[in-house]
Amino acid sequence: MGTNSADAAANGATNERESRNLVSIRPNFIVKDLQASITYYRERLGFRLDFQGPDDGPFWAGVSREGVGIMLKAVAPDVLPCPNHTRHEWGPSDAHIYTLDPDGLFDEFSRRGASFRKTLSFIEDGLWGFAIADADGYVLTFFQLRDKGGG
């Protein structure tokens, strides 16, 4: 039996009920302009700034919302962001984020002016949600497991 996105997410949800040893993940995104990236996550996606540093010239930051965190780092002017889709047209999203209410989150992000790559729909078989692109082009997919036949 093959594994697809819906199977993997379902297995994760089942295993979480059994044990809460692993709680979250924070992918690291190389960004072009740290302050512009922080602003996008705060204003468009409702994330909070957890930290940035060093004080004498920040190049590193962490943003989060409801247990989901992302690390942002401006490495050097000649080291540019490299979202998956820029490496190959079939490149997957840079992060998949499971949400309990993709409809409500889509409405919120729409009001905040997020840049949508895919609007609210079945983005893959069994995955109801949407995808946004951040200030550096990284694609974040927000989804919930759902049968096409019902909610």
N, C-alpha and C positions, 0 to 999 in steps of 0.2 A: 504494500500500500504506500503510495506517495504522500509526501507531506506538502500541504499548501499553506498559504497564509492563515486561512480560517482555522485549519487544524492546529497550527502552532499557537495561535492566540487562544483557542479553546483549551488546549493543554495547559497553557500558562495560567489561565483563570482557574482551572481545576486544581492545579498544584498549589496555587496561592492560598486556597482555602485550607490546605493541609499544613502548610508551613510558611512563615513569613521571614525566612532567613535573608532572602534577597529582596530588597525594597525598591531600588531605583537604579537608573543608569544615567550618566551624564556624557553624551557624546561631545567630542571636541571639534569645534569648527574653526578653521583658519579664516580670519576676516580681513578685509581691506582697511576698513576704518572702524576702530573699536567703538568710538562714541556713536557713530551712525547705527551700528549693529545693536548696541545697548538700547538706543532710542527706539528702534523698530520693535524689539521684543517687548519693551515696556508699553509703548503707546499703541501698537497695533495688535499685540497678542496678550496684553495684560500680565506679563511676567514682572517679577520684581528683581531689582539688582541685589544680589547677595554680597558681592564684593568686587573690587577692581584694584589693580595695583601694578607695579609699586606706586607709592604716593608721588614720587618725583617724575613720573612719566608713564602712566598706565598703558600696558599692552596686553593685559590678561584680565578676564572678568568671568563671573558666573551669574547667570540669570535663572530664575525658576518660577514655577507656578504649580501649586497643588502636588508637590512631590516630583514633578518632572523638571529636570535641570539641564542646562546646556552651558558648556564652557566655550568661551570666545577668546581667541588669541590673534592679535596682529603681530605676525612674526617679523616681517621686514617689508619695505616697500616693493621689493621684487618677488616676494612670495605671496601669490594671490590665492584667493579661495578656489577650491576645486570640487564643486558639488558633483555628485555622481553622474547626473545627466550631461555634464560637460565632457565627461570621459567617454561616454557611449550613449547613443540614443535610447538604448534599452536599460540604462543605468537605473537602479531602483531609487526610491526616495532616500534621503539621507537619514531620516528617522521616521519610524512608525510609532504613533502614540495612541494607545487605547483610551477611549473616552466613554463614559457612561451616557453622555448626552451630546452626540455629534450635532444634532439639529440645533440645540440651544447655543452650542459653541460656534457653529457656522453663523448663526444670527448675530452673535456678539462680535465675531471677527469681521463680519460684513459692516456692521456699524462703525467699527474702529478703522476701517479702510485697509484691511489686509489684502495682499496680492494673491489671488487665487490661481492655482494651476489647474485644479479640478474643483468644480462646484459640488454641492451636496448631491450624492448619487451613490449607486453601487459602483465603487471604484475598482473592485475586484470581486470575483465570485464570493458571495457571503460576507463582504466587507462594505458596510454602509458608512460613508464619511466624505471627506474632502481633503484637498491638498493645498498648501500655501507655499509660496517662495518667500524667504526672508530677504533682508537687505543685500545679502551676498549671493543670492540665488540658490541657497540650500533649500531643498524641498522637504517639508514636514507634512506627513499624512496623519490625519486624525480620524480614527475609525472605531466602529463597534461591530460586533458579529451580529448579522441579521439575515434571516431568510427572505428571499425576494417575495415570498407569498404573504408576509405579514410583518408587523413591527416587532 
